[in-house]
């Protein structure tokens, strides 16, 4: 959530952010009104309580008609205090409810618009010219089936559409990707983490996934647990309700977890193969930093992602995601999109998001530092960055590194985790 003081002091900035996101601008005025009621009802409650305490001191000293009058007034005052307390609670709940619906303030440099209004910041590598090499590229599913690596038919038989099995060398390829990604993250100073896949509502809500993104979240109603769509959720909630000393920052974690997404609203999109699925594994980077260092950390996360994709030998572009495609928590997001030969376009493989203090305010995570000789606390900043979303990375690897004979070249960074293999060979013709 955003800082209420900022809302009061600069509501036009918040309105502009909502407008850029394509969200409800009237929410800002409704929130301002609720906040004013909250504060005024709080003052009224304090005034009445003070009057009630003062009256309570007079009653024991009074007698006769004076005491009867004071007791009558005390009864009226007690009812007024209860009413004021109720009004305060209601206004406080309304303020929290509306504040929870408000997205993070977008960074001023973010391009305004929808999904297609991104700005390309960098392009690394050159897509292969398969025609010049004398063969037509196959898509990842055809390659994966020939390698004995992917089985979507049995995945659909067992679990339905958008599920799959990774078999044989496909399973080994996932493990190689995960191990290589964790190795890179560990070398960069991240603490490796295996995180829960089930979380309580506060963790999911605190990270901002129960607003506009709620339709893509699996909810186990009987137990009131949520299946995470990314380890960002348990990593963000790891320090929930804690105060962290500033000299311990930055804290960086690399989480590996299964991820579950309903993919609502994607009917008919990416129905072939494993590019868009309901369950997948992912290595996610997560940082807790001083807010003053958040933008620098955002660039660092992006550089680690670029290092990873470059090591895999994938041609990709970096985009500055437009305001309407940011998601509620991010103030700015950079995506790395890899070239997919059979689709003839770049597709998202990784994202790096700066959430500023949006998540830490919701999860009550603060940093403690010394200022003018005193210990002070404030919300810290959180950031997240995908290092390896496994299925999409496999899609990009198979299609970009395929050879005319149906084999697939293995990047050097993965070879130590694949028994030294330099290529994956087809077993099914």
C-alpha positions in Angstrom: 0.0 0.0 0.0 1.1 3.6 -0.5 1.8 6.1 2.3 -1.4 7.9 3.4 0.6 11.1 4.0 1.6 11.1 0.4 -2.0 10.7 -0.6 -3.0 13.7 1.5 -0.1 15.9 0.4 -0.2 15.1 -3.3 -3.5 13.5 -4.4 -3.0 14.6 -8.0 0.1 12.4 -8.2 -1.9 9.4 -7.0 -4.7 10.3 -9.5 -2.2 10.5 -12.3 -0.8 7.1 -11.3 -4.3 5.5 -11.3 -5.1 7.1 -14.6 -1.9 5.8 -16.2 -2.6 2.3 -14.9 -6.1 2.4 -16.4 -7.5 2.0 -12.9 -10.4 3.8 -11.1 -9.3 7.5 -10.5 -12.4 8.1 -8.3 -11.0 5.6 -5.8 -8.5 8.4 -4.8 -11.3 10.7 -3.7 -13.2 8.0 -1.9 -10.1 7.1 0.0 -9.4 10.8 0.9 -13.0 11.0 2.2 -12.7 7.8 4.2 -9.3 8.9 5.7 -10.8 12.3 6.7 -13.7 10.5 8.4 -11.2 8.2 10.1 -9.2 11.1 11.5 -12.1 13.3 12.5 -13.9 10.3 14.2 -10.7 9.5 16.0 -10.4 13.1 17.3 -14.1 13.0 18.3 -13.5 9.7 20.2 -10.5 11.2 22.0 -12.4 14.3 23.0 -15.3 12.3 24.4 -13.0 9.9 26.3 -11.2 12.8 27.8 -14.5 14.3 28.9 -15.6 11.0 30.2 -12.5 10.6 32.3 -12.9 14.1 33.7 -16.5 13.4 34.6 -15.5 10.2 36.3 -13.3 12.1 38.7 -16.2 14.5 39.7 -18.8 11.9 40.5 -17.3 10.5 43.7 -17.0 14.0 45.1 -20.6 15.0 44.3 -23.8 14.2 46.3 -27.6 14.6 46.1 -29.1 16.2 43.0 -25.6 17.2 41.6 -24.5 13.5 41.7 -27.7 12.3 40.0 -27.2 14.9 37.3 -23.6 13.9 36.8 -24.6 10.2 36.7 -27.2 10.9 34.0 -24.6 12.9 32.0 -22.1 10.0 32.4 -24.7 7.6 30.9 -25.2 9.8 27.9 -21.5 10.3 27.5 -20.9 6.5 27.7 -23.3 6.0 24.8 -21.7 8.8 22.8 -18.2 7.3 23.4 -19.4 3.9 22.1 -21.0 5.5 19.1 -17.8 7.4 18.4 -15.7 4.3 18.8 -17.9 2.4 16.3 -17.7 5.3 13.8 -13.9 5.3 14.2 -13.7 1.6 13.6 -15.9 1.7 10.6 -14.0 4.6 9.0 -10.7 2.8 9.8 -11.9 -0.4 8.1 -13.2 1.5 5.1 -9.9 3.3 4.7 -8.0 0.1 4.9 -10.3 -1.6 2.4 -10.0 1.3 -0.2 -6.2 1.6 0.4 -5.9 -2.1 -0.3 -7.4 -1.5 -3.8 -5.0 1.2 -4.7 -2.1 0.2 -6.9 1.5 1.3 -6.3 2.6 4.7 -7.6 4.1 4.2 -11.1 7.6 5.4 -11.7 7.6 8.6 -13.7 9.8 7.1 -16.5 7.4 4.1 -17.1 5.8 4.3 -20.6 2.0 4.9 -20.4 -0.3 2.5 -22.1 -1.3 -1.2 -22.3 0.4 -4.5 -23.0 1.7 -3.5 -26.4 2.9 0.0 -25.4 6.3 -1.1 -23.9 9.6 0.4 -24.8 12.5 -1.7 -26.0 15.6 -0.8 -23.9 18.1 -3.3 -25.3 18.5 -6.2 -27.7 21.1 -8.8 -27.1 22.0 -11.5 -29.6 20.7 -12.1 -33.1 18.0 -14.6 -34.1 19.3 -17.5 -36.2 18.5 -17.5 -39.9 17.3 -21.1 -40.3 16.6 -20.6 -44.0 20.3 -19.8 -44.6 21.1 -23.0 -42.7 18.9 -25.0 -45.0 16.2 -26.3 -42.7 12.8 -25.3 -41.3 12.8 -25.0 -37.5 10.5 -27.3 -35.5 8.6 -26.1 -32.5 9.5 -27.0 -29.0 6.8 -29.7 -28.6 7.9 -31.6 -31.8 11.5 -31.4 -30.6 10.6 -32.4 -27.1 8.6 -35.4 -28.1 11.5 -36.5 -30.4 13.9 -36.2 -27.6 11.7 -38.1 -25.2 11.6 -35.0 -23.0 8.0 -33.7 -23.1 4.7 -35.6 -22.8 1.6 -33.3 -22.9 -0.8 -36.1 -24.0 -0.4 -38.0 -20.7 -0.3 -34.7 -18.8 -3.8 -33.9 -20.2 -5.0 -37.4 -19.5 -4.0 -37.2 -15.9 -4.6 -33.5 -15.1 -6.3 -31.8 -18.0 -5.2 -29.2 -20.5 -2.1 -27.1 -19.8 -0.4 -29.9 -17.8 2.6 -31.9 -18.9 5.2 -34.4 -17.9 9.0 -33.7 -18.3 10.5 -37.1 -19.0 14.0 -38.5 -19.4 16.3 -35.8 -20.7 13.5 -33.3 -20.2 13.5 -33.9 -16.4 17.3 -33.8 -16.4 17.2 -30.5 -18.3 14.9 -28.9 -15.7 17.2 -30.0 -12.9 20.2 -28.7 -14.8 18.5 -25.3 -15.3 17.6 -25.1 -11.6 21.0 -26.1 -10.4 22.8 -23.6 -12.8 20.4 -20.8 -11.8 20.8 -21.4 -8.1 24.6 -21.6 -8.6 24.6 -18.2 -10.3 22.4 -16.6 -7.7 24.5 -18.1 -4.8 27.7 -16.7 -6.4 26.0 -13.3 -6.6 25.3 -13.4 -2.8 21.7 -14.7 -2.7 20.7 -17.1 0.0 19.1 -20.2 -1.6 15.6 -21.0 -0.3 13.1 -23.8 -0.7 9.8 -22.1 0.0 6.2 -23.2 0.9 3.8 -23.5 -2.0 0.8 -23.0 0.3 0.4 -19.7 2.1 -2.2 -18.0 4.3 -4.4 -15.2 3.0 -2.3 -12.4 4.6 0.8 -13.4 2.7 -1.0 -13.5 -0.6 -2.8 -10.3 0.1 0.3 -8.6 1.5 2.2 -9.1 -1.8 -0.7 -7.7 -3.8 -2.0 -10.9 -5.5 -5.6 -10.8 -4.2 -6.5 -7.6 -6.2 -6.6 -7.6 -9.9 -4.5 -10.8 -10.1 -6.9 -12.8 -7.9 -8.6 -14.5 -10.8 -5.3 -16.4 -11.5 -4.8 -17.6 -8.0 -5.8 -21.1 -6.8 -7.7 -21.0 -3.4 -8.2 -24.0 -1.2 -11.5 -22.8 0.4 -11.8 -25.6 2.9 -8.5 -24.8 4.5 -8.2 -21.1 3.5 -4.8 -21.6 1.9 -3.6 -20.2 -1.4 -1.3 -21.9 -3.9 1.5 -19.5 -4.8 2.0 -18.4 -8.4 5.6 -17.4 -7.6 8.0 -17.8 -4.7 7.9 -14.0 -4.5 4.9 -14.5 -2.1 6.6 -16.6 0.6 9.9 -14.7 0.2 8.1 -11.4 0.7 6.3 -12.7 3.7 9.4 -14.4 5.2 10.1 -11.2 7.3 6.5 -10.3 7.9 6.0 -8.3 11.1 9.7 -7.9 11.6 12.1 -5.0 12.0 15.5 -5.4 10.2 18.6 -3.4 11.1 19.7 -1.2 8.2 23.2 -2.5 8.4 22.0 -6.0 7.5 20.6 -4.8 4.2 20.5 -5.7 1.5 19.0 -9.2 2.2 18.8 -11.3 -1.0 17.1 -14.7 -1.4 16.9 -17.0 -4.3 13.7 -19.1 -4.0 12.9 -22.3 -5.8 9.3 -23.5 -5.8 6.5 -24.9 -7.8 4.1 -22.2 -9.1 0.4 -22.5 -9.8 -1.6 -20.2 -12.1 -5.2 -20.6 -13.3 -4.3 -18.7 -16.5 -7.8 -17.2 -16.5 -8.6 -15.0 -19.5 -6.0 -16.8 -21.8 -8.5 -19.1 -23.5 -7.1 -20.0 -26.9 -3.6 -18.5 -26.2 -0.5 -20.7 -26.3 -2.5 -23.9 -26.2 0.2 -26.0 -27.8 3.1 -27.3 -25.8 4.4 -26.0 -22.4 4.8 -22.2 -22.9 1.6 -21.4 -20.9 0.8 -24.0 -18.2 -1.0 -24.3 -14.9 2.0 -25.7 -12.9 5.7 -25.0 -13.3 8.9 -24.6 -11.4 10.8 -21.4 -11.1 13.9 -19.8 -9.5 13.1 -16.3 -8.2 15.4 -13.6 -6.9 14.1 -11.4 -4.0 15.7 -8.4 -2.4 15.0 -6.4 0.8 16.8 -3.0 0.5 17.0 0.5 1.8 14.4 2.5 -0.2 17.2 4.9 -1.3 18.9 1.9 -3.0 15.8 0.4 -4.7 16.3 1.7 -8.2 20.0 0.6 -8.2 18.9 -2.8 -7.0 16.4 -3.0 -9.8 19.1 -2.5 -12.3 21.3 -5.2 -10.6 18.4 -7.7 -10.8 18.1 -7.0 -14.5 21.8 -7.4 -15.0 21.7 -10.8 -13.3 18.8 -11.9 -15.6 20.7 -10.7 -18.6 23.8 -12.6 -17.5 21.7 -15.7 -17.2 20.0 -15.5 -20.6 23.3 -14.6 -22.3 24.9 -17.7 -20.7 22.2 -19.8 -22.2 23.0 -18.3 -25.6 19.4 -17.0 -26.2 18.7 -13.9 -28.3 16.5 -11.6 -26.3 15.3 -8.0 -25.8 14.7 -6.0 -22.6 11.5 -4.0 -22.4 10.2 -1.3 -20.0 6.7 -2.6 -19.3 3.9 0.0 -19.8 1.8 1.2 -16.9 -1.3 -0.8 -17.7 0.6 -4.1 -17.6 2.6 -3.6 -14.4 0.5 -5.4 -11.8 -0.6 -3.7 -8.6 2.6 -4.0 -6.6 5.2 -2.8 -9.1 6.2 0.8 -9.6 8.3 -0.3 -12.6 9.0 -3.6 -14.3 11.6 -4.7 -16.8 10.9 -7.9 -18.8 13.5 -10.0 -20.8 11.8 -11.5 -23.8 13.6 -14.4 -25.7 13.2 -14.9 -29.4 11.0 -17.9 -30.2 11.8 -19.0 -33.8 8.6 -20.8 -34.7 6.5 -17.9 -33.4 8.6 -15.3 -35.1 8.6 -13.0 -32.0 10.0 -12.3 -28.6 8.2 -13.8 -25.6 8.6 -13.0 -21.9 11.0 -15.3 -20.0 11.9 -13.1 -17.0 10.6 -10.1 -15.1 12.3 -7.7 -12.6 10.0 -5.5 -10.5 10.6 -2.7 -8.1 7.8 -2.6 -5.5 9.3 0.2 -3.4 7.6 0.0 0.0 4.3 -1.1 -1.3 4.6 -4.7 0.0 6.5 -3.9 3.1 3.8 -1.6 4.3 1.1 -4.3 3.8 3.3 -6.9 5.5 4.6 -4.7 8.3 8.3 -5.1 7.5 10.5 -2.2 8.6 14.1 -1.2 8.7 15.7 0.4 11.7 18.5 2.9 11.4 20.1 5.7 13.5 19.2 9.3 12.7 20.4 12.3 14.8 21.4 9.9 17.6 18.0 8.2 17.7 16.8 4.8 16.4 14.0 5.3 13.8 12.1 2.8 11.8 10.5 3.0 8.3 9.2 0.6 5.7 11.9 -0.9 3.5 11.8 -1.6 -0.2 11.2 -5.0 -1.8 12.1 -6.2 -5.3 11.8 -9.4 -7.2 13.3 -10.9 -10.4 12.7 -14.1 -12.2 15.9 -16.0 -12.9 14.5 -19.1 -14.5 10.9 -20.0 -15.2 11.6 -23.6 -16.3 9.1 -24.5 -19.0 9.4 -21.2 -21.0 13.2 -21.5 -20.7 13.1 -25.0 -22.1 10.9 -23.8 -25.0 13.5 -21.1 -25.9 16.4 -23.5 -25.5 15.0 -26.2 -27.7 13.8 -23.9 -30.5 16.9 -21.7 -30.6 19.5 -24.4 -30.3 18.0 -27.1 -32.5 20.1 -28.6 -35.2 19.0 -29.9 -38.7 19.3 -33.6 -37.5 16.8 -33.0 -34.6 19.4 -32.7 -31.9 19.7 -29.7 -29.6 22.9 -28.0 -28.7 23.6 -27.6 -24.9 25.0 -24.3 -23.6 28.2 -24.7 -21.7 26.7 -23.4 -18.5 24.4 -26.4 -18.3 26.8 -29.1 -19.3 28.2 -29.8 -15.8 24.7 -30.6 -14.7 23.9 -32.8 -17.7 26.8 -35.2 -17.4 28.9 -33.2 -19.8 26.5 -33.6 -22.7 27.2 -31.2 -25.5 23.9 -32.0 -27.2 20.6 -33.7 -26.6 19.9 -36.5 -29.1 16.5 -37.6 -30.4 15.3 -41.0 -29.4 12.0 -41.0 -31.2 11.8 -40.5 -35.0 
